[in-house]
């Protein structure tokens, strides 16, 4: 998952206390880094890069971090009193995510034996405040983790930041292939692609659907045969469908599209893509099954040209690699008013990721009723029950805003006449406030959803990206939320 990445650990010190003190600092730092790596809680290897004792050493270390592709971020810790002015030039140079770890080598104060030598050497309480001041003075985005380096809670916060830093690195060369434009006259799925590349790393390229059709023409019958057998093994198929000529023809056509789409994305080096049912010339059906399966592999997806949600899905999938519950692209479909249990049905025409399925998905073929093409194959299922987060990024003209809503997925009823994958959730703190706050903030009708990630992941991501973030959770009230919207408006106008 993250084996090609590393995080650098840099310890702040100074030569005021002599060379022996620096040797002791170095020994403590090595022990801490080894302990972090051996904890089993961190997804990315920590690499100790030594103590820094001067402005030149700080700057050289941070420049080296910028130039090392494997390095996705830097953890800093002040073992002793590390004068903060020596960090200024290095922090001006650093382009990688920063985590400030406020910790200490020893866990408890050695009351009976502590002397002046010990006190002079072990000054993290002093040094980390000095470093905190300069990062605040410089308005430097950073993650702050407070706790002893052996404590699980502190290690888990570092692990969250590591996953986010890895996803940020992944986003910096993210190519999003857009088949066709967006759905006509829709505002929220569009946005400033130049600013998105400057701020978030996304690069969006138009790709004519004819290019996908050309790829499809080079897919062999043998490749399709093999993929169709995979479909039959991985998904539930009604016995009657196995003898249905129309069904078999349409899943074969879906297999042609999937093989072609995966090959095209790989050849281009793309990590995400969008489709549009208005632009399908040369394609038998909207590639819904292909989109579902490619999302499960980690490709970002957005419907109707929604490149921002496609990119965000890729990022959230990347953060959650190896975690058990799954994620998906989703859309607010229709409302169910039921008092305190009022909920929103999340679905889409076809493209919901099977990673969130409660049971083995069913492979089915049905008319779509839109797009004017043949009946598409799709996976049909309902989602797991449980807590999750829904997120979106919108373009407000002068800034990007991330909106995150904590939601509770509940048991859904059968939909015998609507053969799509779906989830049913109650937004926190309740339907009226959760849905109301999302709308007031300008949130999209599309979202990227995850069972595994928490608000902390996306807080860290927004901090690294330098974008606005709004959280809708169990503590949200519309009165306070409106105040936050107004205050943020002033802040970003003055920024």
C-alpha positions as CSV (number, residue, x, y, z in Angstrom):
1,X,0.0,0.0,0.0
2,X,2.4,2.7,1.2
3,X,5.6,0.8,1.0
4,X,7.1,3.2,-1.6
5,X,6.7,6.2,0.8
6,X,8.6,7.4,3.9
7,X,8.2,10.1,6.4
8,X,11.3,11.9,7.7
9,X,11.8,12.5,11.5
10,X,13.9,15.6,12.3
11,X,14.9,16.5,15.8
12,X,15.6,20.0,16.9
13,X,18.5,20.7,19.2
14,X,21.4,23.2,19.6
15,X,25.0,23.1,20.6
16,X,24.6,25.3,23.7
17,X,24.8,22.2,26.0
18,X,27.8,20.7,24.2
19,X,28.5,17.8,21.9
20,X,27.7,15.1,24.5
21,X,24.2,16.4,24.8
22,X,23.7,16.2,21.0
23,X,24.9,12.6,21.1
24,X,22.4,11.8,23.8
25,X,19.6,13.6,21.8
26,X,20.6,11.5,18.8
27,X,20.4,8.2,20.7
28,X,17.0,9.1,22.2
29,X,15.7,10.0,18.7
30,X,16.9,6.8,17.2
31,X,15.2,4.8,19.9
32,X,12.0,6.7,19.4
33,X,12.0,6.2,15.6
34,X,12.6,2.5,16.0
35,X,9.8,2.3,18.5
36,X,7.4,4.1,16.2
37,X,8.3,1.8,13.3
38,X,8.0,-1.3,15.5
39,X,4.6,-0.3,17.0
40,X,2.7,-1.8,14.1
41,X,0.3,1.2,14.0
42,X,2.0,3.4,11.4
43,X,1.3,2.7,7.7
44,X,4.4,4.5,6.5
45,X,8.0,4.0,7.5
46,X,9.6,6.7,9.6
47,X,13.2,7.6,8.6
48,X,15.4,9.4,11.2
49,X,17.3,12.2,9.5
50,X,19.3,13.3,12.5
51,X,19.4,16.4,14.7
52,X,19.5,19.9,13.3
53,X,21.4,22.5,15.3
54,X,21.5,25.5,13.1
55,X,19.6,27.4,10.4
56,X,21.9,25.9,7.7
57,X,21.2,22.3,8.9
58,X,17.5,22.9,9.0
59,X,17.4,24.4,5.5
60,X,19.6,21.7,4.0
61,X,17.4,19.0,5.5
62,X,14.1,20.5,4.3
63,X,15.5,21.1,0.8
64,X,16.5,17.5,0.7
65,X,13.0,16.4,1.8
66,X,11.5,18.5,-1.1
67,X,13.8,16.7,-3.6
68,X,13.2,13.1,-2.3
69,X,10.2,11.7,-4.1
70,X,9.7,8.9,-1.4
71,X,9.5,11.5,1.3
72,X,5.8,12.5,1.8
73,X,6.2,14.6,4.9
74,X,8.3,15.7,7.8
75,X,7.8,15.1,11.5
76,X,9.6,17.6,13.8
77,X,10.3,17.3,17.5
78,X,12.3,19.5,19.8
79,X,14.2,17.4,22.2
80,X,15.9,20.4,23.8
81,X,15.4,24.1,23.6
82,X,15.8,24.6,19.8
83,X,15.8,28.4,19.1
84,X,13.0,29.0,16.6
85,X,14.6,31.6,14.4
86,X,16.9,28.9,13.1
87,X,13.8,27.2,11.6
88,X,12.6,30.2,9.6
89,X,14.5,29.7,6.3
90,X,13.9,26.0,6.3
91,X,10.2,26.4,6.9
92,X,10.1,28.9,4.0
93,X,11.6,26.2,1.8
94,X,9.6,23.2,2.9
95,X,7.0,22.1,0.4
96,X,6.1,18.8,2.0
97,X,3.4,18.3,4.7
98,X,4.5,19.0,8.3
99,X,3.7,17.2,11.5
100,X,4.8,18.8,14.8
101,X,5.1,16.1,17.4
102,X,4.9,17.5,20.9
103,X,6.3,14.6,22.9
104,X,9.2,13.7,25.2
105,X,11.7,10.9,25.4
106,X,11.0,10.0,29.0
107,X,7.4,9.3,30.0
108,X,7.5,10.4,33.6
109,X,9.6,12.9,35.6
110,X,12.4,11.1,37.4
111,X,11.6,12.9,40.6
112,X,14.4,11.4,42.8
113,X,17.2,11.6,40.3
114,X,16.5,14.7,38.1
115,X,19.4,17.2,38.2
116,X,20.4,20.2,36.2
117,X,22.0,18.1,33.4
118,X,18.8,16.2,33.0
119,X,16.7,19.4,33.0
120,X,18.9,21.1,30.5
121,X,18.8,18.2,28.1
122,X,15.1,17.3,28.3
123,X,13.3,20.5,27.4
124,X,10.6,19.4,25.0
125,X,8.1,21.4,27.0
126,X,10.2,24.4,26.3
127,X,11.4,23.7,22.8
128,X,8.1,22.6,21.3
129,X,6.5,25.9,22.4
130,X,9.3,27.8,20.8
131,X,8.8,25.9,17.6
132,X,5.0,26.3,17.9
133,X,5.4,30.0,18.1
134,X,7.4,30.3,14.8
135,X,5.0,28.1,12.9
136,X,2.1,30.2,14.1
137,X,4.0,33.4,13.3
138,X,4.7,32.1,9.8
139,X,1.1,30.8,9.4
140,X,2.6,27.5,8.5
141,X,0.0,24.7,7.9
142,X,0.8,21.7,10.1
143,X,-0.6,18.8,12.0
144,X,0.0,19.0,15.8
145,X,0.1,15.7,17.7
146,X,0.4,15.9,21.5
147,X,1.3,12.8,23.5
148,X,4.0,10.4,24.5
149,X,5.6,8.6,21.6
150,X,4.8,5.2,23.0
151,X,1.1,5.9,23.5
152,X,-1.3,4.3,21.1
153,X,-3.5,7.5,20.8
154,X,-0.5,9.6,19.7
155,X,0.7,7.0,17.2
156,X,-2.8,6.6,15.7
157,X,-3.0,10.4,15.1
158,X,0.4,10.2,13.3
159,X,-1.0,7.3,11.3
160,X,-3.9,9.3,10.2
161,X,-1.6,12.2,9.1
162,X,0.6,9.7,7.3
163,X,-2.3,8.4,5.2
164,X,-3.4,11.9,4.4
165,X,0.1,12.9,3.4
166,X,0.4,9.9,1.2
167,X,-2.9,10.8,-0.5
168,X,-1.7,14.4,-0.9
169,X,1.4,13.1,-2.7
170,X,-0.8,10.9,-4.9
171,X,-2.9,13.9,-5.8
172,X,0.0,16.0,-7.0
173,X,0.2,14.2,-10.3
174,X,-3.5,13.2,-10.5
175,X,-4.7,13.0,-14.1
176,X,-8.5,13.0,-14.4
177,X,-9.8,11.8,-17.8
178,X,-13.2,13.4,-18.7
179,X,-15.2,11.7,-21.3
180,X,-17.4,14.4,-22.7
181,X,-18.3,17.6,-20.8
182,X,-20.5,17.9,-17.8
183,X,-24.3,17.5,-17.8
184,X,-25.7,20.6,-19.5
185,X,-26.3,23.7,-17.4
186,X,-25.2,22.0,-14.1
187,X,-23.3,24.5,-11.9
188,X,-21.9,22.6,-8.9
189,X,-20.0,19.9,-10.8
190,X,-18.0,22.5,-12.8
191,X,-15.2,24.7,-11.5
192,X,-11.9,26.3,-12.2
193,X,-9.5,23.6,-13.4
194,X,-6.5,25.9,-13.5
195,X,-7.0,26.9,-9.8
196,X,-7.6,23.2,-8.9
197,X,-4.3,22.2,-10.4
198,X,-2.5,25.0,-8.6
199,X,-4.1,24.4,-5.3
200,X,-4.9,20.6,-5.2
201,X,-2.7,19.0,-7.9
202,X,-5.6,17.9,-10.1
203,X,-5.1,17.9,-13.9
204,X,-8.2,17.4,-15.9
205,X,-8.0,16.4,-19.6
206,X,-10.9,16.0,-22.0
207,X,-11.0,12.7,-23.8
208,X,-13.3,12.1,-26.7
209,X,-15.5,9.0,-26.3
210,X,-14.4,8.0,-29.7
211,X,-11.0,7.2,-28.2
212,X,-12.6,4.8,-25.8
213,X,-14.5,3.3,-28.7
214,X,-11.3,2.7,-30.6
215,X,-9.8,0.9,-27.6
216,X,-12.9,-1.2,-27.3
217,X,-12.5,-2.3,-31.0
218,X,-9.2,-3.8,-30.1
219,X,-10.5,-5.9,-27.2
220,X,-10.4,-9.7,-28.1
221,X,-13.2,-12.2,-27.6
222,X,-10.9,-14.3,-25.4
223,X,-10.4,-11.3,-23.0
224,X,-14.1,-10.8,-22.8
225,X,-14.7,-14.5,-22.2
226,X,-12.3,-14.4,-19.2
227,X,-13.8,-11.3,-17.7
228,X,-17.3,-12.6,-18.0
229,X,-16.3,-15.7,-16.1
230,X,-14.9,-13.4,-13.4
231,X,-18.3,-11.7,-13.2
232,X,-20.0,-15.0,-12.7
233,X,-17.7,-16.0,-9.9
234,X,-17.6,-12.7,-8.0
235,X,-21.3,-11.8,-8.2
236,X,-24.7,-13.3,-7.7
237,X,-26.4,-14.1,-11.0
238,X,-30.0,-15.3,-11.3
239,X,-30.1,-18.8,-12.9
240,X,-32.7,-17.6,-15.4
241,X,-30.3,-14.9,-16.6
242,X,-27.6,-17.4,-17.4
243,X,-29.8,-18.7,-20.1
244,X,-31.0,-15.3,-21.3
245,X,-29.5,-14.3,-24.6
246,X,-30.1,-10.6,-24.0
247,X,-28.5,-10.7,-20.6
248,X,-25.4,-12.5,-21.8
249,X,-25.0,-10.2,-24.7
250,X,-25.2,-7.1,-22.5
251,X,-22.7,-8.3,-19.9
252,X,-20.3,-9.2,-22.7
253,X,-20.7,-5.6,-24.0
254,X,-20.1,-4.3,-20.5
255,X,-16.9,-6.4,-20.4
256,X,-15.7,-4.9,-23.7
257,X,-16.2,-1.5,-22.2
258,X,-14.4,-2.3,-18.9
259,X,-11.4,-3.8,-20.6
260,X,-11.1,-0.9,-22.9
261,X,-11.6,1.7,-20.1
262,X,-9.0,0.2,-17.8
263,X,-6.5,-0.1,-20.6
264,X,-7.0,3.5,-21.7
265,X,-6.7,4.9,-18.1
266,X,-3.5,2.8,-17.6
267,X,-2.0,4.0,-20.9
268,X,-2.7,7.6,-20.0
269,X,-1.5,7.3,-16.4
270,X,-4.9,8.5,-15.2
271,X,-6.1,8.0,-11.6
272,X,-9.7,9.2,-12.1
273,X,-12.3,9.6,-14.8
274,X,-15.8,11.0,-15.4
275,X,-18.5,9.9,-17.8
276,X,-21.6,11.6,-19.2
277,X,-24.7,9.8,-20.5
278,X,-25.1,12.6,-23.2
279,X,-21.8,11.5,-24.9
280,X,-21.8,7.8,-25.7
281,X,-21.3,7.7,-29.4
282,X,-19.8,4.3,-30.4
283,X,-20.4,2.7,-27.0
284,X,-23.2,0.2,-26.5
285,X,-24.2,1.3,-23.0
286,X,-23.2,3.6,-20.2
287,X,-20.2,1.9,-18.7
288,X,-21.8,1.5,-15.2
289,X,-20.4,-1.9,-14.3
290,X,-16.9,-0.9,-15.4
291,X,-17.2,2.3,-13.3
292,X,-18.2,0.3,-10.2
293,X,-15.4,-2.2,-10.6
294,X,-12.8,0.4,-11.4
295,X,-13.8,2.4,-8.3
296,X,-13.2,-0.8,-6.2
297,X,-9.7,-0.8,-7.6
298,X,-9.0,2.8,-6.6
299,X,-9.9,4.8,-9.7
300,X,-11.7,8.0,-8.9
301,X,-15.1,8.4,-10.5
302,X,-17.6,11.2,-11.0
303,X,-20.8,11.1,-12.9
304,X,-21.9,13.7,-15.5
305,X,-18.4,15.2,-15.7
306,X,-18.0,15.8,-12.0
307,X,-14.2,15.9,-11.9
308,X,-13.9,17.3,-8.4
309,X,-15.8,14.4,-6.9
310,X,-13.8,11.9,-9.0
311,X,-10.6,13.3,-7.6
312,X,-11.9,13.4,-4.0
313,X,-13.0,9.8,-4.3
314,X,-9.5,8.7,-5.4
315,X,-8.0,10.6,-2.5
316,X,-10.3,9.1,0.1
317,X,-9.8,5.6,-1.4
318,X,-6.1,6.2,-1.2
319,X,-6.2,7.3,2.4
320,X,-8.3,4.2,3.3
321,X,-6.2,1.5,1.6
322,X,-6.2,-1.6,3.7
323,X,-9.1,-0.5,6.0
324,X,-12.0,-2.9,6.0
325,X,-15.3,-1.1,5.3
326,X,-15.0,0.7,2.0
327,X,-16.0,3.9,0.2
328,X,-18.0,5.0,-2.8
329,X,-19.2,7.8,-5.1
330,X,-22.8,8.5,-4.2
331,X,-25.6,10.9,-5.0
332,X,-28.5,12.3,-3.0
333,X,-31.4,10.7,-4.8
334,X,-34.7,11.1,-2.9
335,X,-35.9,11.8,0.6
336,X,-37.8,9.7,3.1
337,X,-39.7,11.8,5.7
338,X,-40.2,9.7,8.8
339,X,-39.9,12.0,11.8
340,X,-36.6,11.4,13.7
341,X,-35.7,8.7,11.2
342,X,-36.0,10.9,8.2
343,X,-33.3,9.9,5.8
344,X,-31.8,10.4,2.3
345,X,-31.6,7.6,-0.2
346,X,-28.1,7.6,-1.8
347,X,-27.8,6.0,-5.2
348,X,-27.0,6.7,-8.8
349,X,-28.2,5.4,-12.2
350,X,-25.5,2.7,-12.1
351,X,-22.2,3.8,-10.5
352,X,-22.0,2.9,-6.8
353,X,-18.9,1.1,-5.6
354,X,-19.3,-2.5,-4.4
355,X,-16.8,-1.9,-1.6
356,X,-19.7,-0.7,0.5
357,X,-22.1,-3.6,-0.2
358,X,-23.7,-5.4,2.7
359,X,-24.0,-8.7,0.8
360,X,-22.7,-10.2,-2.4
361,X,-23.7,-7.8,-5.2
362,X,-26.2,-9.1,-7.9
363,X,-25.2,-8.7,-11.5
364,X,-28.2,-7.5,-13.5
365,X,-29.2,-6.0,-16.8
366,X,-32.1,-3.5,-17.1
367,X,-33.1,-0.5,-19.2
368,X,-31.8,2.8,-18.0
369,X,-34.4,5.2,-19.4
370,X,-31.9,7.9,-20.1
371,X,-29.0,8.4,-22.5
372,X,-30.7,6.6,-25.5
373,X,-28.4,3.6,-25.4
374,X,-28.8,-0.2,-24.9
375,X,-29.6,-1.8,-21.5
376,X,-26.6,-1.5,-19.2
377,X,-25.2,-4.1,-16.8
378,X,-24.8,-3.1,-13.2
379,X,-24.2,-4.4,-9.7
380,X,-27.2,-4.1,-7.5
381,X,-27.0,-4.1,-3.7
382,X,-27.7,-2.1,-0.5
383,X,-25.0,-0.7,1.7
384,X,-23.7,-1.8,5.1
385,X,-25.2,-0.2,8.2
386,X,-22.8,2.0,10.3
387,X,-21.3,5.4,10.7
388,X,-19.5,7.2,7.9
389,X,-18.6,10.5,6.4
390,X,-19.8,12.1,3.2
391,X,-17.6,14.8,1.7
392,X,-17.5,17.2,-1.2
393,X,-15.3,20.0,-2.6
394,X,-16.9,23.0,-4.2
395,X,-15.6,26.0,-6.1
396,X,-16.8,29.3,-4.7
397,X,-14.8,31.5,-7.1
398,X,-12.3,32.9,-4.6
399,X,-11.6,29.5,-2.9
400,X,-12.3,25.9,-2.7
401,X,-14.5,24.7,0.2
402,X,-14.6,21.2,1.6
403,X,-17.8,20.1,3.3
404,X,-17.9,17.0,5.5
405,X,-21.0,15.5,7.0
406,X,-21.0,12.7,9.5
407,X,-23.8,10.3,8.6
408,X,-25.4,7.1,9.9
409,X,-26.3,4.5,7.3
410,X,-29.4,2.6,8.3
411,X,-31.2,-0.5,7.0
412,X,-32.8,0.1,3.7
413,X,-36.0,-1.5,2.3
414,X,-36.0,-3.5,-0.9
415,X,-36.4,-1.6,-4.2
416,X,-37.9,-4.2,-6.5
417,X,-38.6,-1.8,-9.3
418,X,-35.4,0.3,-8.9
419,X,-32.5,-2.0,-9.8
420,X,-29.6,0.1,-8.6
421,X,-27.1,0.0,-5.8
422,X,-28.0,2.3,-2.9
423,X,-27.4,3.4,0.7
424,X,-29.9,5.0,3.1
425,X,-28.5,7.5,5.6
426,X,-29.5,10.0,8.3
427,X,-27.1,13.0,8.3
428,X,-26.0,14.1,11.7
429,X,-27.2,15.7,13.9
430,X,-30.5,14.9,12.2
431,X,-32.1,15.2,8.8
432,X,-33.4,18.8,9.0
433,X,-30.1,20.3,10.4
434,X,-27.7,18.0,8.4
435,X,-29.4,18.5,5.1
436,X,-30.0,22.2,5.8
437,X,-26.4,22.9,6.7
438,X,-25.2,21.1,3.6
439,X,-27.5,23.2,1.3
440,X,-26.6,26.4,3.1
441,X,-22.9,25.7,2.5
442,X,-23.5,25.1,-1.2
443,X,-22.8,21.3,-1.1
444,X,-23.1,19.2,-4.2
445,X,-25.7,16.5,-4.9
446,X,-22.7,14.2,-5.4
447,X,-20.4,13.1,-2.6
448,X,-17.5,10.9,-1.8
449,X,-18.4,8.6,1.1
450,X,-16.3,6.4,3.4
451,X,-17.1,4.1,6.3
452,X,-13.4,4.0,7.4
453,X,-12.3,7.6,7.4
454,X,-13.1,10.1,10.1
455,X,-13.4,13.8,10.1
456,X,-9.8,14.0,11.3
457,X,-8.5,12.7,8.0
458,X,-10.2,15.4,6.0
459,X,-9.3,18.1,8.5
460,X,-5.6,17.1,7.9
461,X,-6.2,17.1,4.2
462,X,-7.8,20.6,4.1
463,X,-4.9,21.9,6.3
464,X,-2.3,20.6,3.9
465,X,-4.2,22.0,0.9
466,X,-4.9,25.3,2.5
467,X,-8.6,25.2,1.7
468,X,-11.7,26.0,3.7
469,X,-13.4,23.2,5.6
470,X,-16.9,23.0,7.2
471,X,-17.9,20.1,9.4
472,X,-21.5,19.0,10.0
473,X,-21.8,16.7,12.9
474,X,-23.8,15.9,16.1
475,X,-22.9,19.3,17.5
476,X,-24.1,21.4,14.6
477,X,-26.8,23.9,14.9
478,X,-28.0,26.0,12.0
479,X,-27.7,29.2,14.0
480,X,-24.0,28.6,14.7
481,X,-23.4,27.2,11.2
482,X,-24.7,30.3,9.6
483,X,-22.3,32.4,11.8
484,X,-19.4,30.2,10.7
485,X,-20.3,30.7,7.1
486,X,-20.4,34.5,7.6
487,X,-17.1,34.6,9.5
488,X,-15.4,32.4,6.9
489,X,-16.6,34.7,4.2
490,X,-14.9,37.7,5.9
491,X,-11.8,35.7,6.6
492,X,-11.3,34.6,3.0
493,X,-12.1,38.1,1.6
494,X,-9.3,39.5,3.8
495,X,-6.9,36.7,3.4
